[in-house]
Amino acid sequence: MVWLVDPEARSLEMHLPDAAPQMLAGDDLVEGGATLPGFRAAVRDFFPD
């Protein structure tokens, strides 16, 4: 799992094996899956106001 975080766009691009990249922003949720079990956060939480 790889997350590319873009602070200027306040977005996150998530790459998982054997899957197309996902663009996430705002209230979209990022989940850790098997790599980070139990992790869950909204993309907006990655960026200070």
Phi and psi in radians as a Rosetta constraint file:
Dihedral C 1 N 2 CA 2 C 2 CIRCULARHARMONIC -2.311 0.35
Dihedral N 2 CA 2 C 2 N 3 CIRCULARHARMONIC 2.340 0.35
Dihedral C 2 N 3 CA 3 C 3 CIRCULARHARMONIC -2.002 0.35
Dihedral N 3 CA 3 C 3 N 4 CIRCULARHARMONIC 2.201 0.35
Dihedral C 3 N 4 CA 4 C 4 CIRCULARHARMONIC -1.814 0.35
Dihedral N 4 CA 4 C 4 N 5 CIRCULARHARMONIC 1.999 0.35
Dihedral C 4 N 5 CA 5 C 5 CIRCULARHARMONIC -1.771 0.35
Dihedral N 5 CA 5 C 5 N 6 CIRCULARHARMONIC 2.245 0.35
Dihedral C 5 N 6 CA 6 C 6 CIRCULARHARMONIC -1.997 0.35
Dihedral N 6 CA 6 C 6 N 7 CIRCULARHARMONIC 1.728 0.35
Dihedral C 6 N 7 CA 7 C 7 CIRCULARHARMONIC -1.125 0.35
Dihedral N 7 CA 7 C 7 N 8 CIRCULARHARMONIC -0.562 0.35
Dihedral C 7 N 8 CA 8 C 8 CIRCULARHARMONIC -1.181 0.35
Dihedral N 8 CA 8 C 8 N 9 CIRCULARHARMONIC -0.733 0.35
Dihedral C 8 N 9 CA 9 C 9 CIRCULARHARMONIC -1.516 0.35
Dihedral N 9 CA 9 C 9 N 10 CIRCULARHARMONIC -0.143 0.35
Dihedral C 9 N 10 CA 10 C 10 CIRCULARHARMONIC 0.916 0.35
Dihedral N 10 CA 10 C 10 N 11 CIRCULARHARMONIC 0.866 0.35
Dihedral C 10 N 11 CA 11 C 11 CIRCULARHARMONIC -2.392 0.35
Dihedral N 11 CA 11 C 11 N 12 CIRCULARHARMONIC 2.989 0.35
Dihedral C 11 N 12 CA 12 C 12 CIRCULARHARMONIC -2.467 0.35
Dihedral N 12 CA 12 C 12 N 13 CIRCULARHARMONIC 2.336 0.35
Dihedral C 12 N 13 CA 13 C 13 CIRCULARHARMONIC -1.908 0.35
Dihedral N 13 CA 13 C 13 N 14 CIRCULARHARMONIC 2.102 0.35
Dihedral C 13 N 14 CA 14 C 14 CIRCULARHARMONIC -1.826 0.35
Dihedral N 14 CA 14 C 14 N 15 CIRCULARHARMONIC 2.238 0.35
Dihedral C 14 N 15 CA 15 C 15 CIRCULARHARMONIC -2.002 0.35
Dihedral N 15 CA 15 C 15 N 16 CIRCULARHARMONIC 2.198 0.35
Dihedral C 15 N 16 CA 16 C 16 CIRCULARHARMONIC -2.152 0.35
Dihedral N 16 CA 16 C 16 N 17 CIRCULARHARMONIC 2.624 0.35
Dihedral C 16 N 17 CA 17 C 17 CIRCULARHARMONIC -1.008 0.35
Dihedral N 17 CA 17 C 17 N 18 CIRCULARHARMONIC 2.457 0.35
Dihedral C 17 N 18 CA 18 C 18 CIRCULARHARMONIC 1.013 0.35
Dihedral N 18 CA 18 C 18 N 19 CIRCULARHARMONIC 0.541 0.35
Dihedral C 18 N 19 CA 19 C 19 CIRCULARHARMONIC -2.514 0.35
Dihedral N 19 CA 19 C 19 N 20 CIRCULARHARMONIC 2.658 0.35
Dihedral C 19 N 20 CA 20 C 20 CIRCULARHARMONIC -1.222 0.35
Dihedral N 20 CA 20 C 20 N 21 CIRCULARHARMONIC 2.564 0.35
Dihedral C 20 N 21 CA 21 C 21 CIRCULARHARMONIC -1.042 0.35
Dihedral N 21 CA 21 C 21 N 22 CIRCULARHARMONIC 2.577 0.35
Dihedral C 21 N 22 CA 22 C 22 CIRCULARHARMONIC -2.005 0.35
Dihedral N 22 CA 22 C 22 N 23 CIRCULARHARMONIC 2.302 0.35
Dihedral C 22 N 23 CA 23 C 23 CIRCULARHARMONIC -1.665 0.35
Dihedral N 23 CA 23 C 23 N 24 CIRCULARHARMONIC 2.228 0.35
Dihedral C 23 N 24 CA 24 C 24 CIRCULARHARMONIC -2.226 0.35
Dihedral N 24 CA 24 C 24 N 25 CIRCULARHARMONIC 2.572 0.35
Dihedral C 24 N 25 CA 25 C 25 CIRCULARHARMONIC -2.759 0.35
Dihedral N 25 CA 25 C 25 N 26 CIRCULARHARMONIC 2.870 0.35
Dihedral C 25 N 26 CA 26 C 26 CIRCULARHARMONIC 1.006 0.35
Dihedral N 26 CA 26 C 26 N 27 CIRCULARHARMONIC -2.102 0.35
Dihedral C 26 N 27 CA 27 C 27 CIRCULARHARMONIC -1.476 0.35
Dihedral N 27 CA 27 C 27 N 28 CIRCULARHARMONIC 0.013 0.35
Dihedral C 27 N 28 CA 28 C 28 CIRCULARHARMONIC -1.042 0.35
Dihedral N 28 CA 28 C 28 N 29 CIRCULARHARMONIC 2.485 0.35
Dihedral C 28 N 29 CA 29 C 29 CIRCULARHARMONIC -1.672 0.35
Dihedral N 29 CA 29 C 29 N 30 CIRCULARHARMONIC 2.409 0.35
Dihedral C 29 N 30 CA 30 C 30 CIRCULARHARMONIC -1.833 0.35
Dihedral N 30 CA 30 C 30 N 31 CIRCULARHARMONIC 2.221 0.35
Dihedral C 30 N 31 CA 31 C 31 CIRCULARHARMONIC -2.096 0.35
Dihedral N 31 CA 31 C 31 N 32 CIRCULARHARMONIC 2.524 0.35
Dihedral C 31 N 32 CA 32 C 32 CIRCULARHARMONIC -1.394 0.35
Dihedral N 32 CA 32 C 32 N 33 CIRCULARHARMONIC -0.247 0.35
Dihedral C 32 N 33 CA 33 C 33 CIRCULARHARMONIC 0.990 0.35
Dihedral N 33 CA 33 C 33 N 34 CIRCULARHARMONIC -2.525 0.35
Dihedral C 33 N 34 CA 34 C 34 CIRCULARHARMONIC -1.272 0.35
Dihedral N 34 CA 34 C 34 N 35 CIRCULARHARMONIC -0.397 0.35
Dihedral C 34 N 35 CA 35 C 35 CIRCULARHARMONIC -1.275 0.35
Dihedral N 35 CA 35 C 35 N 36 CIRCULARHARMONIC -0.724 0.35
Dihedral C 35 N 36 CA 36 C 36 CIRCULARHARMONIC -2.286 0.35
Dihedral N 36 CA 36 C 36 N 37 CIRCULARHARMONIC 1.261 0.35
Dihedral C 36 N 37 CA 37 C 37 CIRCULARHARMONIC -0.978 0.35
Dihedral N 37 CA 37 C 37 N 38 CIRCULARHARMONIC 2.333 0.35
Dihedral C 37 N 38 CA 38 C 38 CIRCULARHARMONIC 1.535 0.35
Dihedral N 38 CA 38 C 38 N 39 CIRCULARHARMONIC -0.213 0.35
Dihedral C 38 N 39 CA 39 C 39 CIRCULARHARMONIC -1.356 0.35
Dihedral N 39 CA 39 C 39 N 40 CIRCULARHARMONIC 2.313 0.35
Dihedral C 39 N 40 CA 40 C 40 CIRCULARHARMONIC -2.732 0.35
Dihedral N 40 CA 40 C 40 N 41 CIRCULARHARMONIC 2.230 0.35
Dihedral C 40 N 41 CA 41 C 41 CIRCULARHARMONIC -2.699 0.35
Dihedral N 41 CA 41 C 41 N 42 CIRCULARHARMONIC 2.629 0.35
Dihedral C 41 N 42 CA 42 C 42 CIRCULARHARMONIC -1.343 0.35
Dihedral N 42 CA 42 C 42 N 43 CIRCULARHARMONIC 2.537 0.35
Dihedral C 42 N 43 CA 43 C 43 CIRCULARHARMONIC -0.991 0.35
Dihedral N 43 CA 43 C 43 N 44 CIRCULARHARMONIC -0.682 0.35
Dihedral C 43 N 44 CA 44 C 44 CIRCULARHARMONIC -1.010 0.35
Dihedral N 44 CA 44 C 44 N 45 CIRCULARHARMONIC -0.431 0.35
Dihedral C 44 N 45 CA 45 C 45 CIRCULARHARMONIC -1.261 0.35
Dihedral N 45 CA 45 C 45 N 46 CIRCULARHARMONIC -0.248 0.35
Dihedral C 45 N 46 CA 46 C 46 CIRCULARHARMONIC -1.377 0.35
Dihedral N 46 CA 46 C 46 N 47 CIRCULARHARMONIC -0.254 0.35
Dihedral C 46 N 47 CA 47 C 47 CIRCULARHARMONIC -2.107 0.35
Dihedral N 47 CA 47 C 47 N 48 CIRCULARHARMONIC 2.249 0.35
Dihedral C 47 N 48 CA 48 C 48 CIRCULARHARMONIC -1.203 0.35
Dihedral N 48 CA 48 C 48 N 49 CIRCULARHARMONIC 2.694 0.35
